[in-house]
Amino acid sequence: MHRFPAYILLCTCVLAACTSTPPAQPGPEEQAQAVNEVFETPEVYSPRTLDSLDVSAFLDRHPEYQADSLGIRGFYERRGMQFAWFIGDTLSQAALNFLNLVDGADSTLGNLGTEHSALHDLVRRIADETDTVPLTDRFFVQLELSLTAQFFRFADRKYGGVVRKDLRELDWFIPRRKKDYRQLIDSLAAGRMDLSPIEPVHPQYQLLKRELQRLYDETWIDNLPLVDLGDRRKLEPGDRDSTVLALRRRLIAFGDLEATADSGLVMDSTLVAGLQRFQERHGLLPDGVAGKGVVKQINTSVSDRIRTILVNMERLRWVPEVQPPNVILVNIPEYRMHIYEADTLAWSMNVVVGATATRTVVFSDELTTIVFNPYWNIPRSIIRNEILPAVKRNSSYLAQKNMEVVRGGQVVPASTIDWSQYTGSVPFEIRQKPGTSNSLGLVKFLFPNEFSIYFHDTPSKSLFGRESRAFSHGCIRLGQPMDLAEYLLKPDTNWTADSIRTVMARKKEKYVDLPEPRPVIIGYFTAWVDTQGRLNFRDDVYEHDARLAQELFALPEEEEEAVASVK
């Protein structure tokens, strides 16, 4: 059995990749160049073939690959059972391309486990003149199938997400997008491939990937002095303080302030403008005042920001590459709703989302109905925890809140009920009648779902001006509900701003079906690049980032080395 010196260069790269020092992160241009160079030359025909029993025996021996069994079998059936990764006894260029592709994968994929290292060990044996174990036909069969199986593992992480558990366990109820890897592996095995059709091409993924590379080069910022207000509560425009120097240096480092700006100790107009840009990127009121919110955000380490980007890139692997047209998108940590026409952002508004104890759920659905002058059918949990105690303290509570009791579809006088006998559930409904004091305001928007979440107006307008807007019982309060109603009904010429006002003035509940349903996505993203090209961050209000990070960055348990037993 011959050894092949042509593999020496590969093995040198492999050995370097397996050292404890992590490889430098490849930039987008380097990755694109590598892709273009790698996948251009078609592979020649391989005389080696598999038997279907070979595939079955391999899968029986390695049950960890059963989830990809259809993909593995289908791949070889389409090839007439021809080997993909060997030309005779020689590792094909396609195989080298694949191994190098995995080695050069960005750090968003985390640890690919012991299996890939074991594959490299086997590849090294092919080039090792001193290896005494014969390279038998069985060896090549096992290595061929191991490479194919590892491809599916790699592709599933790169394009479908590193975290493999049920996403509902992470409070994410948007269905994970599914990916067909047939085109990818067929093109890879053929030695020619354009990666762009199968990259996770959601624009935000690619934008965050570029920002990630930039931050990898800016970890030096963590060595800058922290902004410490000391006994001061804040720094305002015109203030003079030594802390201004640290603030100025960090604003310059983060790109919010020109490096040529004055280096003095005064909060001058140029510094204030840079601070306002920083505040906008972090969801803070852009008042040019450095308070505790600014201090918290500006002192956050670059390493932590990198982790935040990696967490959000993982989420972007779960969603479709192209968002549905005319979507209504709510980003919970941003406290904003974005309304799209086709695939273009039309306008946005502030929203109030669920408090940390009554979180708004992350999910998707379709908005179908607008309800003017809605009743508020009060959830059982609110009746139990809030209304029952209030009624027991004050028998006039329901009347004061414009609420009524409904049993069997009929309104029942509250005075006829012995409230003292109830401590938990009650055999009736309580609802708030339409009107300006109704907790749902004058309009609500329905997209029927298992979580009973909807959009609605609110009489509590003051909350929309706050930085943090997590106050509701789970539904989403809108800062501009009338604008949304007019916008959604615009295709129906029977509805105008005047006709909407007329209906609302009647103070009677009215359901209106939309001309066409509108897709709704309630998402959770704490890092993104905005339309001005600025990297934004938001607080992890529900600690979803923290939970996902535990999954994403946890040290993997020692898996069985699936290919280590190949002889």
LOMI-852369 format. One record per residue (C-alpha): residue number from 1; x negated, y negated, z. Coordinates in steps of 0.25 Angstrom, whole numbers, plus 5000, padded with zeros to 4 digits. Each point is the difference from the previous one (the first is absolute). Layout:
BEGIN
SITE     i     px     py     pz
SITE   NUM      X      Y      Z
...
***
This chain:
BEGIN
SITE     i     px     py     pz
SITE     1   5000   5000   5000
SITE     2   4994   4987   4996
SITE     3   4999   4987   5008
SITE     4   5002   4987   4993
SITE     5   4991   4988   5002
SITE     6   5010   4991   4994
SITE     7   5007   5000   5013
SITE     8   4989   4995   5008
SITE     9   5004   4985   4998
SITE    10   5014   5004   5005
SITE    11   4995   5007   5012
SITE    12   4991   4988   5004
SITE    13   5013   4991   4999
SITE    14   5008   5011   5008
SITE    15   4989   5001   5011
SITE    16   5000   4984   5001
SITE    17   5015   5000   5001
SITE    18   5000   5010   5012
SITE    19   4991   4992   5009
SITE    20   5005   4993   5012
SITE    21   4998   4986   4994
SITE    22   5013   4996   4992
SITE    23   4998   4997   4986
SITE    24   5002   4985   4995
SITE    25   5014   4997   4996
SITE    26   5000   4999   4985
SITE    27   5006   4987   4994
SITE    28   5012   5000   4991
SITE    29   4991   4997   4988
SITE    30   4991   5011   5003
SITE    31   5011   5010   5002
SITE    32   5006   4996   4986
SITE    33   4987   5001   4993
SITE    34   4998   5014   5007
SITE    35   5013   5004   4995
SITE    36   4998   4995   4986
SITE    37   4987   5007   4999
SITE    38   5004   5013   5006
SITE    39   5013   5004   4992
SITE    40   4996   4998   4986
SITE    41   4994   5013   4995
SITE    42   5009   5012   4997
SITE    43   4995   5013   5006
SITE    44   4997   5012   4992
SITE    45   5007   5013   5000
SITE    46   4997   5009   5012
SITE    47   4999   5015   4998
SITE    48   5003   5003   5014
SITE    49   5015   5003   5003
SITE    50   5008   5004   5012
SITE    51   5011   5010   5003
SITE    52   5013   4996   5006
SITE    53   4996   5010   5011
SITE    54   4988   4992   5003
SITE    55   5008   4988   5003
SITE    56   5010   5008   5009
SITE    57   4989   5006   5007
SITE    58   4993   4986   5003
SITE    59   5013   4994   5005
SITE    60   5003   5012   5009
SITE    61   4986   4999   5005
SITE    62   5002   4985   5002
SITE    63   5014   4997   5005
SITE    64   4996   4985   5002
SITE    65   5001   4998   4985
SITE    66   5014   5006   4999
SITE    67   5006   4987   4999
SITE    68   4993   4998   4987
SITE    69   5002   5014   4995
SITE    70   5009   4995   4989
SITE    71   4991   4989   4995
SITE    72   4988   5010   5000
SITE    73   5007   5011   4993
SITE    74   5006   4990   4990
SITE    75   4986   4994   4997
SITE    76   4994   5013   4996
SITE    77   5013   5005   4992
SITE    78   4999   4987   4992
SITE    79   4985   5004   4997
SITE    80   5003   5014   4996
SITE    81   4993   5004   5014
SITE    82   4987   4994   4994
SITE    83   4990   4995   5011
SITE    84   5000   4985   5001
SITE    85   4987   4997   5008
SITE    86   4990   5010   4994
SITE    87   4994   5002   4986
SITE    88   4995   5014   5001
SITE    89   4992   5000   5013
SITE    90   4997   4985   4999
SITE    91   5008   4990   5008
SITE    92   5008   4991   4990
SITE    93   4998   4985   4999
SITE    94   5015   4999   5004
SITE    95   4996   5007   5013
SITE    96   4989   4990   5003
SITE    97   5009   4989   4997
SITE    98   5010   5005   5009
SITE    99   4990   5002   5012
SITE   100   4994   4986   4997
SITE   101   5014   4994   5000
SITE   102   5003   5006   5014
SITE   103   4986   4996   5005
SITE   104   5003   4985   4995
SITE   105   5014   4999   5005
SITE   106   5002   4988   5009
SITE   107   5002   5001   5015
SITE   108   5015   4999   4999
SITE   109   5000   5015   4998
SITE   110   4994   5003   5014
SITE   111   4993   5013   5002
SITE   112   5003   5010   4990
SITE   113   4997   5011   5009
SITE   114   4990   5012   5001
SITE   115   5005   5006   4987
SITE   116   4993   4990   4991
SITE   117   4987   5001   5007
SITE   118   5001   5015   4998
SITE   119   5002   4999   4985
SITE   120   4988   4991   5000
SITE   121   4992   5012   5007
SITE   122   5005   5009   4989
SITE   123   4996   4991   4989
SITE   124   4986   4999   5006
SITE   125   4999   5015   5000
SITE   126   5001   5000   4985
SITE   127   4987   4991   4999
SITE   128   4993   5006   5012
SITE   129   4989   5010   4994
SITE   130   4997   5006   5014
SITE   131   5015   5004   5002
SITE   132   5000   5015   5001
SITE   133   5015   5002   4999
SITE   134   5004   5004   4986
SITE   135   5009   4991   4992
SITE   136   5010   5010   4996
SITE   137   5012   4999   4992
SITE   138   5008   5000   5013
SITE   139   4992   4988   5005
SITE   140   5003   4992   4987
SITE   141   5015   5004   5001
SITE   142   5001   4995   5015
SITE   143   4992   4987   4997
SITE   144   5008   4997   4988
SITE   145   5013   5002   5007
SITE   146   4995   4992   5012
SITE   147   4996   4988   4992
SITE   148   5014   5000   4994
SITE   149   5007   5001   5014
SITE   150   4991   4989   5005
SITE   151   5004   4991   4988
SITE   152   5015   5001   5005
SITE   153   4995   4997   5014
SITE   154   4992   4988   4996
SITE   155   5011   4995   4990
SITE   156   5011   5001   5010
SITE   157   4992   4992   5010
SITE   158   4995   4989   4990
SITE   159   5014   4998   4993
SITE   160   5010   5006   5010
SITE   161   4995   4996   5014
SITE   162   4990   5005   5010
SITE   163   5010   5002   5011
SITE   164   5008   5013   4996
SITE   165   5010   5001   5012
SITE   166   5014   4996   4998
SITE   167   5001   4985   4999
SITE   168   5012   4999   5008
SITE   169   4992   5004   5012
SITE   170   4993   4987   4997
SITE   171   5013   4992   5000
SITE   172   4999   4999   4984
SITE   173   5013   5004   4994
SITE   174   4997   4996   4986
SITE   175   4998   5013   4992
SITE   176   4985   5003   4996
SITE   177   4998   4998   4985
SITE   178   4997   5013   4993
SITE   179   4988   5002   4990
SITE   180   4998   5009   4989
SITE   181   4986   5004   4999
SITE   182   5000   5008   4987
SITE   183   4996   4989   4991
SITE   184   4989   4996   5009
SITE   185   4993   5014   5002
SITE   186   5002   5004   4985
SITE   187   4993   4987   4996
SITE   188   4989   5002   5010
SITE   189   4998   5014   4996
SITE   190   4999   4996   4985
SITE   191   4989   4990   5004
SITE   192   5008   4988   4995
SITE   193   5009   4992   5009
SITE   194   5005   4986   5002
SITE   195   5003   4998   5015
SITE   196   5009   4988   4999
SITE   197   5013   5008   4997
SITE   198   4998   5008   5013
SITE   199   4994   4990   5010
SITE   200   5009   4995   5011
SITE   201   5003   4988   4991
SITE   202   5009   4992   5010
SITE   203   4994   4986   4998
SITE   204   4998   4999   5015
SITE   205   4992   5012   5001
SITE   206   4990   4995   4990
SITE   207   5000   4986   5006
SITE   208   4997   5006   5014
SITE   209   4989   5009   4994
SITE   210   4993   4988   4995
SITE   211   5001   4993   5013
SITE   212   4996   5012   5007
SITE   213   4987   5000   4993
SITE   214   4998   4985   5003
SITE   215   5002   5003   5015
SITE   216   4990   5011   5000
SITE   217   4990   4990   4995
SITE   218   5004   4990   5011
SITE   219   4999   5008   5013
SITE   220   4989   4990   5004
SITE   221   5011   4990   5004
SITE   222   5002   5009   5012
SITE   223   4987   4994   5005
SITE   224   5005   4986   5000
SITE   225   5003   4993   5013
SITE   226   5015   5002   5004
SITE   227   5009   4988   5001
SITE   228   5002   4998   5015
SITE   229   5009   4989   5005
SITE   230   4996   5001   5014
SITE   231   5009   4992   5009
SITE   232   5007   4993   4988
SITE   233   5013   5005   4995
SITE   234   4998   4996   4986
SITE   235   4992   4991   4991
SITE   236   5008   4989   4992
SITE   237   4996   4991   4989
SITE   238   4990   4990   5004
SITE   239   4995   5008   5012
SITE   240   4985   5000   5003
SITE   241   4995   5013   5006
SITE   242   4988   5009   4999
SITE   243   5009   5012   4996
SITE   244   5003   4993   4987
SITE   245   4987   5005   4995
SITE   246   5004   5015   5002
SITE   247   5013   4997   4994
SITE   248   4994   4993   4988
SITE   249   4990   5011   4997
SITE   250   5011   5011   5001
SITE   251   5009   4992   4990
SITE   252   4988   4999   4990
SITE   253   4997   5014   5002
SITE   254   5014   5004   4997
SITE   255   5001   4991   4988
SITE   256   5010   4991   5005
SITE   257   4991   4988   5001
SITE   258   4989   4995   4990
SITE   259   4986   5003   5005
SITE   260   4997   4985   4997
SITE   261   5010   4995   5010
SITE   262   4995   4991   5011
SITE   263   4993   5008   5011
SITE   264   5004   4990   5012
SITE   265   5007   5003   5013
SITE   266   5013   4993   4996
SITE   267   5013   5006   4995
SITE   268   4999   4992   4987
SITE   269   5011   5000   4989
SITE   270   4991   5010   4991
SITE   271   4999   5009   5012
SITE   272   5015   4999   5003
SITE   273   5003   5003   4985
SITE   274   4991   5013   5001
SITE   275   5007   5004   5013
SITE   276   5014   4998   4993
SITE   277   4996   5010   4989
SITE   278   4995   5010   5010
SITE   279   5013   4998   5008
SITE   280   5008   5003   4987
SITE   281   4993   5012   4997
SITE   282   5002   5006   5014
SITE   283   5015   4996   5002
SITE   284   4997   4989   5009
SITE   285   5007   4986   5000
SITE   286   4991   4992   4991
SITE   287   4999   4988   5010
SITE   288   4985   4999   5000
SITE   289   5000   5003   5015
SITE   290   4990   5010   5005
SITE   291   5008   5007   5011
SITE   292   5000   5014   5006
SITE   293   5006   5006   4987
SITE   294   4988   4994   4991
SITE   295   4990   5005   5011
SITE   296   5006   5014   4999
SITE   297   5000   5001   4985
SITE   298   4987   4993   4997
SITE   299   4992   5009   5010
SITE   300   5005   5013   4995
SITE   301   4989   5008   4995
SITE   302   4997   5002   4985
SITE   303   4999   5015   5004
SITE   304   5015   4999   5005
SITE   305   5004   4993   4988
SITE   306   4994   5011   4991
SITE   307   5008   5011   5008
SITE   308   5012   4992   4998
SITE   309   4998   4999   4985
SITE   310   4997   5015   5000
SITE   311   5013   5003   5007
SITE   312   5008   4992   4990
SITE   313   4993   5006   4988
SITE   314   5005   5013   5006
SITE   315   5014   4995   5000
SITE   316   4999   4996   4986
SITE   317   4996   5014   4996
SITE   318   5014   5004   5005
SITE   319   5008   4990   4991
SITE   320   5003   5000   4985
SITE   321   4990   4993   4992
SITE   322   5011   4991   4994
SITE   323   5010   4994   5009
SITE   324   5014   5001   4995
SITE   325   5005   4988   4992
SITE   326   5009   4990   5007
SITE   327   4995   5005   5014
SITE   328   5003   4993   5013
SITE   329   4988   5002   5009
SITE   330   4999   4998   5015
SITE   331   4986   5000   5006
SITE   332   5002   5002   5015
SITE   333   4987   4995   5005
SITE   334   5001   4988   4991
SITE   335   5014   4997   5004
SITE   336   5003   4996   4986
SITE   337   5010   5005   4989
SITE   338   4995   4999   4985
SITE   339   5011   5001   4989
SITE   340   4995   5004   4986
SITE   341   5006   4998   4986
SITE   342   4995   5012   4992
SITE   343   4986   5001   5006
SITE   344   4998   4985   5002
SITE   345   5001   4993   5014
SITE   346   5012   4991   4999
SITE   347   5000   4994   5014
SITE   348   4998   5004   5015
SITE   349   5006   4997   5014
SITE   350   4997   5002   5014
SITE   351   5007   5011   5008
SITE   352   5001   5005   5014
SITE   353   4998   5015   5002
SITE   354   5002   5010   5011
SITE   355   4993   4997   5014
SITE   356   4990   5010   5004
SITE   357   5010   5008   5008
SITE   358   5010   5000   4989
SITE   359   4991   5001   4988
SITE   360   5005   4998   4985
SITE   361   4998   5013   4993
SITE   362   4991   5002   4988
SITE   363   5008   5005   4988
SITE   364   5006   4998   4987
SITE   365   5014   4999   4994
SITE   366   5009   4992   4991
SITE   367   5008   4988   5003
SITE   368   5014   5002   4995
SITE   369   5010   4991   5008
SITE   370   5001   4986   5006
SITE   371   5010   4997   5011
SITE   372   5005   4986   5003
SITE   373   5005   4997   5014
SITE   374   4996   5013   5005
SITE   375   5004   5006   5013
SITE   376   4989   5005   5008
SITE   377   5003   5014   5004
SITE   378   4991   5001   5013
SITE   379   4991   5012   5001
SITE   380   5002   5010   5011
SITE   381   4986   4997   5006
SITE   382   5004   4985   5001
SITE   383   5013   5003   5006
SITE   384   4994   5009   5010
SITE   385   4988   4992   5004
SITE   386   5005   4986   4999
SITE   387   5015   4998   4998
SITE   388   5005   5010   5011
SITE   389   4991   4993   5011
SITE   390   5004   4986   4995
SITE   391   5015   5003   5000
SITE   392   4999   5006   5014
SITE   393   4994   4987   5005
SITE   394   5010   4991   4992
SITE   395   5013   5005   4996
SITE   396   5001   4989   4990
SITE   397   4987   5003   4993
SITE   398   5007   5007   4987
SITE   399   5009   4988   4998
SITE   400   4988   4990   5002
SITE   401   4992   5007   4989
SITE   402   5012   5002   4991
SITE   403   5000   5015   5001
SITE   404   5011   5010   5000
SITE   405   5003   5014   5003
SITE   406   5004   5010   4989
SITE   407   5006   5014   5003
SITE   408   5006   5008   4989
SITE   409   4999   4989   4990
SITE   410   5008   4991   5009
SITE   411   4996   4988   5008
SITE   412   5002   5003   5015
SITE   413   5001   4988   5011
SITE   414   4987   5001   5008
SITE   415   5008   4997   5013
SITE   416   5007   5013   4999
SITE   417   4987   5008   5001
SITE   418   4994   5004   5013
SITE   419   4985   4997   4997
SITE   420   4995   5005   5014
SITE   421   5002   5015   4996
SITE   422   4990   4999   4988
SITE   423   4985   5001   5002
SITE   424   4995   5005   4987
SITE   425   5009   5003   4988
SITE   426   5014   4994   4998
SITE   427   5011   5006   4992
SITE   428   5002   4988   4991
SITE   429   4993   4990   4992
SITE   430   4996   4986   5002
SITE   431   4999   4990   4989
SITE   432   4997   4985   4999
SITE   433   5010   4992   4991
SITE   434   4996   4992   4988
SITE   435   4995   4986   5003
SITE   436   4988   4991   5001
SITE   437   4997   5006   5014
SITE   438   5000   5014   4994
SITE   439   4986   5007   5002
SITE   440   5000   5003   4986
SITE   441   5003   4986   4995
SITE   442   5009   4998   4988
SITE   443   4994   5011   4991
SITE   444   4994   5014   5000
SITE   445   4993   5008   4989
SITE   446   5002   5015   5000
SITE   447   4991   5011   4995
SITE   448   5007   5012   5007
SITE   449   4989   5008   5008
SITE   450   4999   5010   5011
SITE   451   4993   4989   5009
SITE   452   5012   4991   4999
SITE   453   4991   4988   4996
SITE   454   5004   4989   4992
SITE   455   4997   4985   4997
SITE   456   5009   4989   5006
SITE   457   5001   4985   5003
SITE   458   4999   4996   5015
SITE   459   5004   4988   5008
SITE   460   4986   5000   5007
SITE   461   4993   4992   4989
SITE   462   4988   4995   5009
SITE   463   4993   5013   5000
SITE   464   4996   4999   4985
SITE   465   4990   4989   5003
SITE   466   4992   5009   5010
SITE   467   4987   5007   4996
SITE   468   5005   5013   5006
SITE   469   5014   5004   4996
SITE   470   5003   5014   5006
SITE   471   5012   4997   5008
SITE   472   5012   5008   4994
SITE   473   5007   5013   5004
SITE   474   4994   5006   4987
SITE   475   5008   4994   4989
SITE   476   4993   4988   4992
SITE   477   5005   4986   5002
SITE   478   4998   4991   4987
SITE   479   4995   4986   5000
SITE   480   5008   4997   4987
SITE   481   5012   5009   5000
SITE   482   5009   4991   4991
SITE   483   4989   4999   4990
SITE   484   4998   5015   4999
SITE   485   5015   5002   4999
SITE   486   5001   4989   4988
SITE   487   4988   5007   4994
SITE   488   5005   5014   5000
SITE   489   5014   4996   4995
SITE   490   4995   4991   4989
SITE   491   5002   5010   4989
SITE   492   5015   5000   5003
SITE   493   5006   4988   4995
SITE   494   5012   5001   5009
SITE   495   4990   4996   5012
SITE   496   4994   4986   5001
SITE   497   4995   4992   5012
SITE   498   5014   4994   5001
SITE   499   5008   5013   5000
SITE   500   4991   5006   5010
SITE   501   5002   4988   5009
SITE   502   5015   5001   4998
SITE   503   5000   5015   5004
SITE   504   4992   4997   5013
SITE   505   5009   4989   5004
SITE   506   5012   5010   5001
SITE   507   4993   5007   5012
SITE   508   5005   5013   4995
SITE   509   4991   5012   4997
SITE   510   4997   5003   4985
SITE   511   4992   5011   4994
SITE   512   4994   4997   4986
SITE   513   4993   5010   4992
SITE   514   4987   4995   4992
SITE   515   5001   5001   4985
SITE   516   4988   5009   5001
SITE   517   4993   5006   5012
SITE   518   4987   4994   5004
SITE   519   4988   5009   5005
SITE   520   4996   4997   5014
SITE   521   4986   5003   5007
SITE   522   4998   4997   5014
SITE   523   4985   5002   5001
SITE   524   4989   4998   5010
SITE   525   4987   4994   4995
SITE   526   4990   4993   5009
SITE   527   4990   4996   4989
SITE   528   5002   4996   4986
SITE   529   4995   4990   4989
SITE   530   5010   4989   4997
SITE   531   5003   4993   4987
SITE   532   4989   4990   5002
SITE   533   4990   5011   5002
SITE   534   4998   4998   5015
SITE   535   4998   5012   5009
SITE   536   5011   5000   5011
SITE   537   5001   5007   5013
SITE   538   5012   5001   5010
SITE   539   5001   5006   5014
SITE   540   5004   5015   5001
SITE   541   5013   4996   5007
SITE   542   5005   5014   5001
SITE   543   4986   5007   5002
SITE   544   5003   5008   4987
SITE   545   4986   4997   4996
SITE   546   4994   5005   5013
SITE   547   5007   5013   4998
SITE   548   4996   5002   4986
SITE   549   4986   4996   5003
SITE   550   5000   5012   5010
SITE   551   5004   5009   4989
SITE   552   4991   4994   4989
SITE   553   4987   4998   5008
SITE   554   5001   5012   5010
SITE   555   4988   5010   4999
SITE   556   5005   5012   4993
SITE   557   5001   5013   5007
SITE   558   4990   5010   4995
SITE   559   5007   5007   4988
SITE   560   4996   5014   4995
SITE   561   4990   4997   4989
SITE   562   5009   5005   4989
SITE   563   4989   5003   4990
SITE   564   4989   5004   5010
SITE   565   5003   5014   4999
SITE   566   4997   5001   4985
SITE   567   4989   5010   4998
***
